[in-house]
Amino acid sequence: MKLYPITINIEGRLIAMIGGGNVALCKTRDLLETGANVTVMAPEIHDGFNGLVNEYGDRIELVKREYVSGSLGKYSLVFSATNSAEVNNAVYTEAHSKNIFINVVDDPQNCSFFIPSFTRKGDLILSLSTSGCSPAYAARLRRALEEQVPENIEEILTVLAELREKLKKDKSFSHMETKKRGSLLKRIANDDTLLSEACKALKEKKLKAFLLNLT
């Protein structure tokens, strides 16, 4: 199975979480943190969900009942995290029939997408997937890669974004071709000394001068 890796914007999207246990709680928290609206459907719901209600208000809805067929039509994504293979299969069947992307926890055969092992630091999202084969090994590799991430990654990404905007919008660089601007950004991104100088220039509000010295 070949998967197409994407990151998606789910802010404001309506997501269904079938199941109310600890796994569902953790996934719901991640979804809410990225701006989604989540409906949690289960006959029994972990007490921890009350904290999410207090924090996120009407962006989370708790529906204390069993899943029944026909419940998924309005959702953009569906997660099923129950202990019942029968329920999980039924959720998958309905979602699949309605062309809704579905993730059934710990059941790769009933998934149309997988959640990678990921970590987030500012705008950096570092994620790894084994296509459902071994989430534990994906987590091991992700932890190893985390050690290579600079401590000031948030500052680095901020300055690179500012440099990109400066090159696109400042009239001083309007003569530069797109390819040349891209080459300059790659040069900076791959040179720790230039990155350090750029971060200093950002603090001193001298990004334009920094770029002019490189062109």
WODA-V879410 format. One record per pair of residues at least 24 apart in sequence whose C-alpha atoms are under 10 Angstrom apart, sorted by the first residue. I is the first residue (numbers start at 1). J is the second residue. Records with the same first field share a line. If there is no record, write none. Layout:
I: J + J
This chain:
1: 131
2: 131
3: 112 + 113 + 114 + 129 + 130 + 131
4: 113
5: 113 + 114 + 116 + 127 + 128 + 129 + 131
7: 125 + 127
8: 34
9: 34 + 35 + 36
10: 34 + 35 + 36 + 37 + 76 + 77
11: 35 + 36 + 37
12: 36 + 37 + 38 + 59
13: 37 + 38 + 59 + 74 + 75 + 76 + 77
14: 38 + 39 + 59 + 60 + 74 + 75 + 76 + 77 + 78
15: 39 + 40 + 60 + 72 + 74 + 75 + 76 + 77 + 78 + 79
16: 40 + 41 + 61 + 71 + 72 + 74 + 75 + 76 + 77 + 78 + 79 + 80 + 102
17: 41 + 42 + 62 + 75 + 77 + 78 + 79 + 80 + 81 + 82 + 103
18: 42 + 43 + 63 + 65 + 66 + 67 + 72 + 78 + 79 + 80 + 81 + 82 + 87 + 88 + 91 + 104
19: 43 + 44 + 45 + 46 + 64 + 65 + 66 + 67 + 79 + 80 + 81 + 82 + 83 + 84 + 87 + 88
20: 44 + 45 + 46 + 47 + 48 + 49 + 62 + 63 + 64 + 80 + 81 + 82
21: 45 + 46 + 47 + 48 + 49 + 81 + 82 + 83
22: 46 + 47 + 48 + 49 + 81
23: 80 + 81 + 82 + 105
24: 49 + 79 + 80 + 81 + 82 + 105
25: 49 + 52 + 81
27: 79 + 81 + 115
28: 52 + 60 + 79
29: 56 + 60
32: 56 + 59 + 60
35: 59
36: 60
37: 61 + 75
38: 62 + 75 + 77 + 78
39: 63 + 75 + 78
40: 64 + 65 + 79 + 80
41: 65 + 66 + 67 + 68 + 71 + 80
42: 66 + 67 + 81 + 82
43: 67
67: 91
68: 94
69: 93 + 94 + 95
70: 94 + 95
71: 95
72: 98 + 100
73: 98 + 99 + 100
74: 100
75: 100 + 101
76: 100 + 101 + 102
77: 101 + 102 + 103 + 113
78: 102 + 103 + 104 + 111
79: 103 + 104 + 105 + 111 + 113
80: 104 + 105 + 106 + 107 + 110 + 111
81: 105 + 106 + 107
105: 132
106: 132 + 133 + 134 + 135
107: 132
108: 132 + 133
116: 142
117: 141 + 142 + 143
118: 142 + 143 + 146
119: 143 + 146
120: 146
121: 149 + 151 + 152 + 153 + 154
122: 153 + 154 + 155 + 157 + 158
123: 153 + 154 + 157 + 158
124: 149 + 153 + 154 + 157
152: 199
155: 195 + 196 + 198 + 199 + 202
156: 189 + 192 + 195 + 196 + 198 + 199
157: 189 + 195 + 199
158: 199 + 202
159: 195 + 196 + 198 + 199 + 200 + 201 + 202 + 203 + 207
160: 185 + 186 + 188 + 189 + 195 + 198 + 199 + 202
161: 185
162: 198 + 202 + 207
163: 188 + 198 + 202 + 207 + 208 + 210 + 211
166: 207 + 208 + 211
167: 208 + 211
170: 208
172: 208 + 211 + 212
173: 208 + 211 + 212 + 215
176: 215
180: 215
181: 215
184: 211 + 214 + 215
185: 211
187: 214
188: 214
